Amino acid sequence: MDTLFHGVLGAVACSTTGLPGWRRGPVRSDGRRRVADWTLPAAFAFGLFPDLASLGIHFATDLFTGNGVRWHGIPDFVFFLYNVTHSLLGIGLGYALLVAWKRTLWLPALAWPLHVLVDVPTHGAGVFMTPLFWPFSDLRFQGWSWWLSPWIFYGGWLTLLALWLLVLILRLSWRKPT
Ligand SMILES: [Zn+2]
């Protein structure tokens, strides 16, 4: 799916403001509701990360050098980074290092594997099929390209809207126990 979709999905699925907060949402140690929740922007960023750290570099340099955004002439190192950020090996190593560094990252960092999980069925035949088993195997699942299927694109965003509405309904139904 598109990169922004992954960010918004990560935020709803992997932050305490989103669904993991269930009815209470982010809470402080004294049981009161937390206003600012760091896991929200962190999960959003981890949702964007696999694309930003690969294709994002290519598009940013293209824009910077005044070439506009081009889908051709993508350099090999960008594909290498795409393989790293979209493979089980890269995710496993990256996630382990992140959680070893800061244990509390375990929840927002899950937005990274979630991004790749969503990419697998929504990327059809072509160079952007998800390289899940890189570098051990080139086996890739041929999914349905979201950029060619409006029903996947709009269906995905409607699902996100429904998930955020669910969060809102859950939160409104929460009463602090007295
Ligand atoms: Zn991706």
Residues whose N, C-alpha, C, O or C-beta is under 5 A from the ligand:
A	BS01	ZN	P50 D51 D119
